[in-house]
Amino acid sequence: MVQWGNRFVKKSRSNFEQWNTIGAYKIKMPARPFLHLTEDDVEKMENTAEQYLKRILD
């Protein structure tokens, strides 16, 4: 195995900071058609959350 240089930087070169600025940009996130929730699904999630919160508060 050949190893070149040192694994860590020298102490004199390691203590610095640098600022980078990126301009404003938009992210376009497409719709997720695979996550289709029916009314039954939503009702089950609401019931599950309600039961969980009741157990915590009691």
ChimeraX attribute file (.defattr): number of C-alpha atoms within 10 A of each C-alpha:
attribute: neighborCount
match mode: 1-to-1
recipient: residues
	/A:1	3
	/A:2	3
	/A:3	6
	/A:4	6
	/A:5	6
	/A:6	7
	/A:7	7
	/A:8	7
	/A:9	10
	/A:10	9
	/A:11	7
	/A:12	7
	/A:13	7
	/A:14	9
	/A:15	8
	/A:16	6
	/A:17	5
	/A:18	4
	/A:19	4
	/A:20	4
	/A:21	5
	/A:22	5
	/A:23	4
	/A:24	5
	/A:25	6
	/A:26	5
	/A:27	5
	/A:28	6
	/A:29	6
	/A:30	6
	/A:31	7
	/A:32	7
	/A:33	7
	/A:34	6
	/A:35	7
	/A:36	7
	/A:37	10
	/A:38	9
	/A:39	8
	/A:40	9
	/A:41	11
	/A:42	11
	/A:43	12
	/A:44	12
	/A:45	12
	/A:46	12
	/A:47	12
	/A:48	12
	/A:49	12
	/A:50	12
	/A:51	11
	/A:52	11
	/A:53	11
	/A:54	10
	/A:55	9
	/A:56	8
	/A:57	6
	/A:58	5
